[in-house]
Amino acid sequence: MALVLLRAFIFYIGTRMTSDTVASDSEITVASNVVLVSRTLDGVWRPFSWEDYIARSPHRVLLIEKNFLGSLVIKGLLNYIDRQYYVTDLFMNVFFEVIAAPPRLHD
């Protein structure tokens, strides 16, 4: 069930990252990595640096992902302070909105 909710969140926040209705694979990857990198097993959201993002990512990180992190900052989903990314209330609201009522991934 947790994996289904994570996929729903990734899909949902991925669509919010772009002006289009469909997010690119790279954007969805970044959205999922933000959750994986910043949320601890006990549910605490912690700040992370670009270096943390690279170290904790489950795949080989591409430089373009840093641009997508910047996109999340511009859209208000992350803050960037002193070389650290912080999830914002908006990011958490979207995350918990999806947990409460996940969007349908397929018709």
N, C-alpha and C positions, 0 to 999 in steps of 0.2 A: 504493500500500500504506500509506503514512504517513497518508493521509487516512482510510482505513478504520480504522486503529488509533486515530486521534484520535476518530473518531465512536464507536468502541466504548468508549473511555475516558470520553467525555462522557456516554454513556448509562449506563455503570456507576457513575461517581461521582455522576451526577445522581440515581440511585436511592438512593445512600447519604446524600444530603442531606436526604431526607424520611423521615418515618415510614411513608409509603405505599410501595408497590412501584413507582409511576410518578412520575417527577419532572415538575414543571411546565416549560413552555418557558423561563420566566425562570430557573429553577434550572439548567437545562442550558446556557443562554446564559452564566451566571456561571461554571459549571465550565469551559466551553471558554475563556472569556476569561482565567481564571486561568492556564491553560496558555499561551495566546498572549501574555499580558502578562509572565509571570514566567519563562518558559523562553527562553533565548537560542538562537540557531542552533547554537552549539557545545555545547549541552546543559547549560549552567550555569543553575541556578535562582537567581533574584535577588529580593530584596524589592521590593515596589511599594506606592505610596501610592494613595489613592482618586483623586487627580489623575492619577497614571500610568495607572490603570485606565481613566479617561475618555479620556485622550489616545491610548492605544494600542488601544482597543477598535475593532473594525471596523464598529461600528454606533453609533447614537445611544443613549447610556447613559441608563437610567431610574433615578431615585432608589431605587426598590425593590431594585435590584441591590445597593445598599450593605447592605440588610437581609439579602440572601442571602449576602453575604460574611461578615456577622456570624454567620449560621447555620453557615457553614463553620468559623468560629472556635470556636463552641460545640461543634461535633461533633469538634473536634480535627484538622481537616484543614488549617487555617491557624492561625498565631499572629499576634497583633496587638500590636506593640511600638513605641512612639514613632511612632505614626501610619503605620507600615509593616506590610504584610501579608507573612508569610513562609510558604511551603509547609512543612508538617511532614513528618516521616518517614512518618506514616500516609498523607498525600496522595501522596508519592512511591511508597510501597509499592503503593498502589492503582493508580497510573499504570503502574508497571512490571509489576504482576500482569496488567494488561490487555494490555500489550505481549507478555508471555510467552504468555498464553493468552486471547485476546480472547473475551468472551462472544458468543454468537450473537445477532445482532440480530433475526433472523427464523427461524421454524421451517421 
